[in-house]
Amino acid sequence: MNMPRYFIVIAIVLLLWNLMGLAAFAMQYTADLTELAKSDPVTAQAFAAMPAWVWIAYTIAVGAGTLGAVLLLMKKAAAASLFLLSLIAVVVQFGYTFLGTDLLALKGPSVIAFPAFIVVMAIIQLLYARNLVGKGVLR
């Protein structure tokens, strides 16, 4: 099957999106919590209290998403499985963030906006890859 004309553009956008996720992870994981607490004590406390299993879910979310985007560029069907793994990890991570902490009560409902966008992007990249697998574009 011929590759759709927009395939490369979408694949590169998804790779850049996932690379931004890796950068965000690195910044959060290595954040100086003492400095962060001066400007945002709630977020600093949330990072400090985050259990290891949530950091692992975060790592899987961004790692699987990035690898999925690379495999998408390589036209490999395994991209869809990695995007599914990424979506599951994103849901686990944000499930803890909003159900296992008081972050929502302390910061208000606006704190949900960007995580919701991240979930939507994870769904979109999964559906896109599955669609391409179904059309025989990814093998």
C-alpha positions in Angstrom: 0.0 0.0 0.0 1.2 3.5 -0.8 2.2 5.7 2.1 -0.2 8.6 2.6 1.4 12.0 1.7 0.9 13.3 5.2 2.4 10.3 6.9 5.9 11.7 7.4 4.6 15.0 8.7 2.4 13.3 11.3 5.1 10.8 12.3 7.6 13.6 12.8 5.1 15.6 14.8 4.4 12.6 17.0 8.1 12.0 17.5 8.6 15.6 18.5 5.6 15.4 20.9 7.1 12.3 22.5 10.6 13.8 22.7 9.0 16.7 24.6 7.5 14.2 27.0 11.0 12.7 27.6 12.3 16.2 28.2 9.5 16.9 30.7 10.2 13.7 32.5 13.9 14.5 32.8 13.1 18.0 34.1 10.7 16.7 36.6 12.9 13.8 37.8 15.9 16.0 38.2 14.1 19.1 39.6 15.6 20.9 42.5 12.6 20.5 44.8 13.9 23.1 47.3 14.0 25.7 44.5 10.7 24.6 43.1 9.0 24.8 46.5 9.8 28.6 46.6 7.6 29.2 43.6 5.2 26.2 43.6 5.2 24.3 47.0 2.2 22.2 46.0 4.0 20.8 42.9 7.2 20.3 44.8 5.4 18.3 47.5 3.6 16.2 44.8 7.0 15.4 43.1 8.6 14.6 46.5 5.7 12.3 47.5 5.4 10.5 44.1 5.9 6.7 44.7 8.5 4.9 42.6 5.8 2.9 40.8 4.3 6.2 39.4 7.8 7.3 38.2 8.0 3.9 36.5 4.6 4.4 34.9 5.8 7.9 33.7 9.0 6.4 32.4 7.1 3.7 30.5 4.6 6.3 29.1 7.3 8.5 27.6 9.6 5.7 26.7 7.0 3.6 24.9 5.5 6.7 23.2 8.9 7.8 21.9 9.9 4.3 20.7 6.4 3.9 19.1 7.0 7.2 17.2 10.4 5.9 16.0 8.9 2.6 14.9 6.1 4.6 13.2 8.7 6.4 11.1 10.2 3.0 10.3 6.8 1.8 9.2 6.7 -1.0 11.8 3.3 -2.3 13.1 4.8 -2.7 16.6 4.3 1.1 16.9 0.7 0.5 17.7 1.5 -1.9 20.6 4.0 0.6 22.0 1.4 3.4 21.7 -1.1 1.2 23.6 1.5 0.6 26.3 2.2 4.3 26.5 -1.6 5.1 26.8 -2.0 2.6 29.6 1.0 4.0 31.5 -0.3 7.6 31.0 -3.7 6.6 32.5 -1.9 4.9 35.5 0.3 7.9 36.1 -2.5 10.5 35.9 -4.9 8.2 37.7 -2.6 8.3 40.7 -2.0 12.1 40.3 -5.7 12.9 40.4 -7.2 10.1 42.5 -4.3 9.4 44.8 -3.3 12.9 45.8 -5.0 16.1 46.8 -3.4 18.0 43.8 -6.8 18.7 42.2 -8.2 20.1 45.5 -5.2 22.3 46.1 -4.7 23.6 42.6 -8.2 23.5 41.2 -9.8 22.0 38.1 -7.6 23.9 35.6 -4.7 21.5 36.6 -6.5 18.8 34.6 -6.3 20.5 31.2 -2.8 19.6 30.1 -2.9 16.0 31.4 -6.2 15.6 29.5 -4.5 16.8 26.4 -1.7 14.3 26.9 -4.3 11.5 27.3 -6.0 12.7 24.1 -2.7 12.7 22.2 -1.9 9.2 23.5 -5.3 8.0 22.1 -4.8 9.8 18.8 -1.4 8.3 18.2 -2.7 4.8 19.1 -5.7 5.1 16.8 -3.5 6.5 14.0 -1.1 3.6 14.2 -3.9 1.0 14.4 -5.5 2.6 11.4 -2.2 2.3 9.4 -1.8 -1.3 10.5 -5.3 -2.1 9.3 -4.6 -0.5 6.0 -1.4 -2.5 5.6 0.8 0.6 5.7 2.7 -0.6 8.8 4.1 -4.1 8.8 
